[in-house]
Amino acid sequence: MLIASFTLGCGTRREQWQDRIQSLTVELTPGVESAVGLKFKYPPKVAVRTREQVYEYLIHKLEVELPPEELERTTLGYRLFGLIPDTLDLGKLFLDLYTEQIVGFYDPLTDSLYVVGSASEFEVRLIVAHELVHALQAQYVPLDSLLTTRGDNDRLVAAQAVMEGQGILASLVALMPDQDFDAVPDFWQQYRRSVREQQARMPIFNSAPLLLRETLIFPYLDGADFVRWFQSQYPDTMPYGPRLPRSTEHILQPERYEAGDEPVMLRFVAEEGLVHDDGLGQFEVQVLITEVTGSESTAVAAARGWGGDRYGVFAAEGGHALVWWSVWDSPEASRRFIRVIEREWTNLAKPGRRRAVRSTKLGERPAVLILDTPNGWQRWDDPPRVVELPASR
């Protein structure tokens, strides 16, 4: 949960906190069940942890979910896009960021809710309510596998947005059941502003690259917007299973979700020299365009019409080559994206490298091919190609 915090003490104080958290769990469980619309199949387990214990947990979790080799490959991809500095230690920054942020969490592996501490009674109650939502979700959804999807980061972020968005909404309703938030003028706009202002006061978060700042906030804010919309359209079901969004386009544009607009899945034809591949998705495309142009509003408009994408990092003499294919819903969307990104992308090429933005097609779909390669790369005129995979759930 994105909330300011302080470290718990030990001994008697920690025992008192354990009793307090257990009492809050019992008190808030009925409200969480009512807010979510599901019942606990069995009581959740709770425990108190020190800041040091949380740090050790985060180290282990990062090693499991993002092993060193995968972290290195992911770092390489984001560096080539220019989304993180070349000198950034991404693993260390992840640990520092989450240590600064975390005051409570639910661990699917141990099926336990952990609380670190907080600066006020309301914040402690909000943390417990929020993590209770995750504990309840885990009794109906395989969170441990759902939130560790490999090779499809866009789908993973969309799933996180649903879980965290529901956590935000249900915890607020559980704590204030008589409050009609939608009836309060501009409540959700004010809520978004307050979260961003609160985050900006955290020094590590505030100094992190735009990609990481937005990735931390997106599941909570845009996820809450999507879940609010989903509850209004489908009040008698949950956004789980076959209802779970498959892309961040669905989160950002619920009308595309409602229309059944599934993301186009792409894979590279040949994997010779392929070091790493994944997709950005509409959310990260927006972040990339914002980074390149300096305009968030321009990025939002230019990313609309995204249909699917896949990037590959290939071994090349003199470094690595980035090959990024994207397909678009219409020729107009493709042209709009190219107009916005082409000049800035090519002008930002680093010494010894060259960049290109090419309009093309993938089958009958309008497509864009973007390159960032060492000078003299032998595959410049015939870069690795992708194919569209059959649609599947």
C-alpha positions in Angstrom: 0.0 0.0 0.0 1.4 3.4 -0.9 1.3 5.1 2.5 3.9 6.9 4.7 5.2 4.8 7.5 7.6 4.4 10.4 9.4 1.3 11.8 7.9 -0.7 14.6 9.7 -1.2 17.8 10.2 -4.6 19.4 9.4 -6.5 22.6 6.2 -5.5 24.4 5.3 -2.8 21.9 5.5 -5.3 19.1 3.2 -7.7 21.0 0.8 -4.9 21.5 0.8 -4.2 17.8 0.2 -7.8 17.0 -2.9 -7.8 19.3 -4.0 -4.5 17.8 -3.7 -5.8 14.2 -5.5 -9.0 15.0 -8.3 -7.1 16.6 -8.5 -4.8 13.6 -8.6 -7.8 11.3 -11.6 -9.3 13.1 -13.3 -5.9 13.2 -12.8 -5.0 9.5 -13.4 -8.5 8.0 -17.2 -8.1 7.6 -16.9 -4.7 6.0 -14.3 -6.0 3.5 -16.5 -9.0 2.6 -19.4 -6.7 2.0 -17.4 -4.2 0.0 -15.9 -6.9 -2.3 -19.0 -9.1 -2.5 -17.2 -12.3 -1.4 -16.9 -14.2 1.8 -13.7 -15.5 3.4 -13.5 -19.2 3.1 -11.3 -19.3 6.2 -9.9 -16.5 8.5 -6.9 -14.7 7.2 -3.6 -15.0 9.1 -1.9 -11.8 10.3 1.5 -11.0 11.7 3.6 -7.9 12.5 7.0 -7.4 10.9 9.9 -5.0 11.5 11.3 -2.9 8.7 14.4 -5.1 8.7 12.3 -8.2 8.2 10.4 -6.5 5.4 13.7 -5.7 3.6 14.8 -9.3 3.8 11.5 -10.4 2.5 11.8 -8.0 -0.4 15.3 -9.3 -1.3 13.9 -12.8 -1.4 10.8 -11.8 -3.4 12.8 -9.9 -6.0 15.2 -12.9 -6.5 12.2 -15.2 -7.0 10.1 -13.0 -9.2 12.9 -11.3 -11.1 16.0 -13.5 -10.9 19.4 -11.7 -11.5 19.6 -12.9 -15.1 16.1 -11.8 -16.0 16.6 -8.5 -14.1 19.8 -7.9 -16.2 17.9 -8.5 -19.4 15.0 -6.3 -18.4 17.4 -3.6 -17.5 19.1 -3.8 -20.8 15.8 -3.4 -22.7 14.6 -0.4 -20.7 18.1 1.2 -21.2 17.9 0.9 -24.9 14.4 2.5 -24.9 15.9 5.3 -22.9 13.5 4.7 -20.0 16.2 4.3 -17.4 19.8 5.7 -17.2 22.6 3.5 -18.3 24.2 3.7 -14.8 21.0 2.8 -12.9 21.2 -0.3 -10.6 17.6 -1.3 -11.2 17.6 -4.1 -8.6 18.8 -1.8 -5.8 16.4 0.9 -6.8 13.5 -1.6 -6.6 14.5 -2.6 -3.1 15.0 1.0 -2.0 11.6 2.0 -3.5 9.6 -0.8 -2.0 11.3 -0.4 1.4 10.3 3.3 1.4 6.8 2.4 0.3 5.7 -0.7 2.1 3.9 -0.6 5.4 1.7 -3.7 4.9 1.5 -6.5 2.4 -0.2 -9.8 1.7 2.1 -12.7 0.8 0.3 -15.4 -1.2 3.0 -17.9 -0.6 2.5 -17.9 3.2 -1.2 -16.9 2.9 -0.5 -14.2 5.5 -1.2 -10.5 6.0 1.8 -8.6 7.4 1.8 -5.1 8.8 4.8 -3.0 9.5 3.4 0.1 11.1 2.0 3.6 10.4 1.9 7.1 11.6 -1.8 7.3 12.5 -4.8 5.2 13.5 -6.6 5.9 10.2 -3.6 4.8 8.2 -3.2 1.5 10.1 -6.9 0.8 9.6 -6.6 1.6 5.9 -3.5 -0.7 5.6 -5.3 -3.6 7.3 -8.4 -3.1 5.2 -6.5 -3.0 2.0 -4.4 -6.1 2.7 -7.5 -7.9 3.8 -8.9 -7.4 0.3 -5.8 -9.1 -1.1 -6.2 -11.9 1.4 -9.8 -12.4 0.3 -8.9 -12.2 -3.4 -6.3 -14.9 -2.9 -9.0 -17.3 -1.7 -10.7 -17.0 -5.1 -7.8 -16.2 -7.5 -4.3 -17.7 -7.7 -2.5 -14.5 -7.0 0.9 -16.2 -6.7 0.8 -17.3 -10.4 -1.4 -14.5 -11.7 1.0 -11.8 -10.6 4.2 -13.5 -11.7 3.4 -14.0 -15.4 6.6 -14.2 -17.4 7.1 -12.8 -20.9 3.9 -10.7 -21.0 4.5 -7.7 -18.8 1.5 -5.8 -20.1 -0.9 -8.6 -19.1 0.8 -8.7 -15.6 0.4 -5.0 -15.1 -3.2 -5.2 -16.1 -3.8 -7.9 -13.6 -2.0 -6.0 -10.9 -4.3 -3.0 -11.7 -7.4 -5.0 -11.1 -6.2 -6.4 -7.8 -4.9 -3.1 -6.4 -7.8 -1.1 -7.8 -10.2 -3.4 -6.1 -8.1 -3.1 -2.9 -8.3 0.7 -3.0 -12.1 0.8 -3.6 -13.1 -1.9 -1.2 -10.9 -0.7 1.7 -12.4 2.8 1.4 -15.9 1.4 1.4 -15.1 -1.0 4.3 -13.8 1.9 6.4 -16.6 4.4 5.4 -19.6 2.2 4.5 -22.1 5.1 4.7 -20.1 7.4 2.3 -21.2 7.6 -1.3 -17.8 8.6 -2.8 -19.3 9.1 -6.3 -21.7 11.7 -4.9 -18.8 13.8 -3.6 -17.9 16.4 -6.3 -14.5 15.6 -7.8 -13.7 13.1 -5.1 -11.7 10.7 -7.3 -9.9 13.6 -9.0 -8.9 14.9 -5.6 -7.9 11.4 -4.5 -5.6 11.0 -7.5 -4.0 14.4 -6.7 -3.5 13.5 -3.1 -1.8 10.2 -3.8 0.5 11.8 -6.3 1.3 14.7 -3.9 2.0 12.2 -1.1 4.3 10.1 -3.3 6.2 13.2 -4.4 7.1 13.8 -0.8 9.0 10.5 -0.7 12.6 11.2 -1.7 13.5 7.8 -3.3 10.2 7.8 -5.3 10.6 11.4 -6.3 14.1 10.8 -7.7 13.2 7.6 -9.6 12.9 7.5 -13.4 9.4 8.3 -14.7 8.8 4.7 -15.7 9.2 3.5 -12.2 7.2 6.3 -10.6 4.3 5.7 -13.0 4.5 1.9 -12.7 4.1 2.1 -8.9 1.1 4.4 -9.1 -0.7 3.0 -12.1 -2.2 -0.1 -10.5 -3.7 1.9 -7.7 -5.1 4.9 -9.5 -6.0 3.6 -13.0 -6.8 0.3 -11.5 -9.3 1.9 -9.2 -10.9 3.8 -12.1 -11.3 0.6 -14.1 -12.8 -1.3 -11.1 -15.3 1.5 -10.5 -16.3 1.3 -14.2 -16.5 -2.5 -14.0 -18.7 -2.5 -11.0 -21.1 -0.1 -12.7 -21.3 -2.2 -15.8 -21.1 -5.7 -14.3 -22.4 -5.4 -10.8 -23.1 -9.1 -10.3 -19.7 -10.5 -11.1 -16.0 -10.1 -10.5 -13.2 -9.0 -12.8 -11.5 -12.3 -12.4 -11.0 -15.4 -14.5 -12.3 -14.9 -18.1 -13.4 -11.4 -17.0 -9.8 -10.4 -16.2 -8.4 -7.6 -18.5 -5.6 -8.9 -20.7 -3.9 -5.6 -21.4 -3.3 -2.2 -20.0 -5.4 -0.8 -22.9 -8.4 -2.4 -21.2 -7.5 -0.6 -18.0 -6.9 2.8 -19.7 -9.8 2.4 -22.1 -12.6 0.3 -20.6 -14.7 0.8 -23.7 -12.1 -1.3 -25.6 -12.5 -4.0 -22.9 -16.3 -3.9 -23.3 -15.9 -4.1 -27.1 -13.8 -7.3 -26.8 -10.8 -5.7 -28.3 -8.1 -8.3 -27.5 -4.4 -7.4 -27.7 -2.6 -8.7 -30.8 0.0 -11.2 -29.5 3.3 -11.1 -31.4 6.4 -13.3 -31.3 9.8 -13.1 -33.2 10.1 -15.6 -36.0 13.7 -16.5 -35.3 15.4 -16.3 -32.0 19.0 -16.4 -33.1 20.8 -13.7 -31.1 17.7 -12.9 -29.1 18.7 -11.9 -25.6 15.4 -10.6 -24.2 11.9 -10.0 -25.5 8.6 -8.7 -24.1 5.9 -6.2 -24.9 5.4 -2.6 -23.6 1.6 -2.4 -23.8 -0.3 0.8 -24.1 0.6 2.0 -20.6 4.4 1.8 -21.1 4.0 3.2 -24.6 2.4 6.2 -23.0 5.3 6.5 -20.6 7.8 6.2 -23.4 6.2 8.9 -25.5 6.0 11.1 -22.4 9.7 10.6 -21.8 10.6 11.3 -25.4 8.3 14.3 -26.0 8.0 15.7 -22.5 4.2 15.9 -22.9 1.8 13.5 -21.1 -1.2 14.7 -23.0 0.5 14.2 -26.3 1.5 10.7 -25.1 -2.1 9.8 -24.1 -3.4 10.8 -27.6 -0.5 9.1 -29.5 -0.8 5.8 -27.6 -4.5 5.4 -28.4 -5.1 2.9 -31.1 -2.3 0.6 -29.9 -3.1 -2.9 -30.9 -0.2 -5.0 -29.7 3.6 -4.9 -29.6 6.8 -6.9 -29.1 10.4 -5.8 -28.7 13.5 -7.8 -28.8 17.1 -7.2 -27.7 19.5 -8.9 -30.0 23.2 -9.5 -29.6 25.2 -7.4 -32.0 28.7 -6.4 -32.7 29.5 -3.3 -30.7 26.6 -3.8 -28.2 22.9 -4.8 -28.6 20.2 -4.0 -31.1 16.7 -3.0 -30.1 14.0 -4.2 -32.5 10.4 -3.1 -31.6 7.3 -4.0 -33.6 3.9 -2.5 -32.9 0.6 -2.9 -34.6 -2.2 -0.4 -34.6 -6.0 -0.4 -34.8 -6.0 1.8 -37.9 -3.7 3.5 -40.4 -4.6 6.9 -38.8 -3.5 5.6 -35.3 -0.2 4.3 -36.8 0.5 7.6 -38.6 -0.3 9.6 -35.5 2.1 7.6 -33.4 4.9 8.0 -36.0 4.3 11.7 -36.3 4.7 12.1 -32.6 7.7 9.9 -31.9 9.8 9.9 -35.1 11.8 13.2 -34.8 12.5 12.9 -31.1 13.4 9.2 -31.3 15.9 9.6 -34.1 17.4 12.8 -32.7 18.1 11.0 -29.4 20.4 8.4 -30.9 23.6 8.0 -28.8 27.1 8.2 -30.3 28.0 5.1 -32.2 24.4 4.1 -32.7 21.6 4.9 -35.1 17.8 4.9 -34.9 14.9 4.6 -37.3 11.1 4.7 -37.3 9.5 2.8 -40.2 5.9 2.6 -41.3 5.1 -0.9 -42.4 2.4 -3.7 -42.3 2.1 -7.0 -40.5 -0.3 -9.0 -42.7 -3.2 -6.5 -43.1 -2.5 -4.6 -39.9 -0.8 -1.2 -40.0 2.5 -1.6 -38.1 5.5 0.4 -37.0 9.1 -0.9 -36.7 11.4 1.0 -34.5 15.2 0.4 -34.3 18.1 1.4 -32.1 21.3 -0.4 -33.1 25.0 -0.1 -33.2 26.4 1.6 -36.4 27.0 -1.0 -39.1 24.6 -3.6 -37.7 24.4 -6.2 -40.4 20.7 -6.7 -40.0 19.7 -3.0 -40.3 18.1 -3.5 -43.7 16.5 -6.8 -42.8 15.8 -6.8 -39.1 14.2 -9.7 -37.2 10.5 -10.1 -38.0 7.5 -11.0 -35.8 4.4 -13.1 -36.5 0.9 -12.7 -35.0 -0.1 -15.6 -32.7 -3.6 -17.0 -32.7 -5.9 -15.3 -30.2 -6.3 -17.3 -27.0 -7.4 -16.8 -23.4 
